[in-house]
Amino acid sequence: DTEVTQTPKHLVMGMTNKKSLKCEQHMGHRAMYWYKQKAKKPPELMFVYSYEKLSINESVPSRFSPECPNSSLLNLHLHALQPEDSALYLCASSQRNDRNEKLFFGSGTQLSVL
Amino acid sequence: AQTVTQSQPEMSVQEAETVTLSCTYDTSENNYYLFWYKQPPSRQMILVIRQEAYKQQNATENRFSVNFQKAAKSFSLKISDSQLGDTAMYFCAFMRWDFGNEKLTFGTGTRLTIIP
């Protein structure tokens, strides 16, 4: 299994809603990432979890709250989002192996905030 | 901070031809990885090829190869015998070799269209 699975694929939410994005991998990877990608732009790093601990937080607003319940799962909790938060949210994972480090990406969640 | 520059926003080439995508980067690090990722219209980010900075030999993966010039901080991607399925956005990316603090930084991308 070499997949990173993200659900849902599409999400529409109002600015007062609370929703969660989910990401799962069964490759035994020990690092997981959240990226945000606006249309026609490169992905931008939001968070990195390494061995289930938050290791990088790129000064993301608190309305985005990551959670890593175990080494296979990564969630992104959303609350009180703004229309400018509409984007593709990509999850990725990597082995944490210096000699063979590379990121595997999921297919993303397309988020629309109304 | 590392920066990655892709100077060709768009390119197009006839099917079966060879095309080269350019990428330059700026870093003070000596140990790092470089990647090319492909993002087709489905928006799935797919790893195309990977290069470790300490290796002088250029990486190859079937029809894809790179020209890695460490001193010039250049990392171009060559696609041989291009196919319609190669149509996608291509991102060059940099990751420094820092266990526990990996961060993948992307260039702005090159939109490649393969013409039948």
Chai-1 contact restraints between the chains, C-beta under 6 A:
chainA,res_idxA,chainB,res_idxB,connection_type,confidence,min_distance_angstrom,max_distance_angstrom,comment,restraint_id
A,P42,B,F91,contact,1.0,0.0,6.0,A-B,restraint_1
A,P42,B,F106,contact,1.0,0.0,6.0,A-B,restraint_2
A,P42,B,T108,contact,1.0,0.0,6.0,A-B,restraint_3
A,P42,B,G109,contact,1.0,0.0,6.0,A-B,restraint_4
A,P43,B,F106,contact,1.0,0.0,6.0,A-B,restraint_5
A,L45,B,K103,contact,1.0,0.0,6.0,A-B,restraint_6
A,S50,B,G100,contact,1.0,0.0,6.0,A-B,restraint_7
A,L88,B,R43,contact,1.0,0.0,6.0,A-B,restraint_8
A,D98,B,F99,contact,1.0,0.0,6.0,A-B,restraint_9
A,K102,B,L47,contact,1.0,0.0,6.0,A-B,restraint_10
A,K102,B,R50,contact,1.0,0.0,6.0,A-B,restraint_11
A,L103,B,L104,contact,1.0,0.0,6.0,A-B,restraint_12
A,F105,B,M45,contact,1.0,0.0,6.0,A-B,restraint_13
A,S107,B,Q44,contact,1.0,0.0,6.0,A-B,restraint_14
A,G108,B,R43,contact,1.0,0.0,6.0,A-B,restraint_15
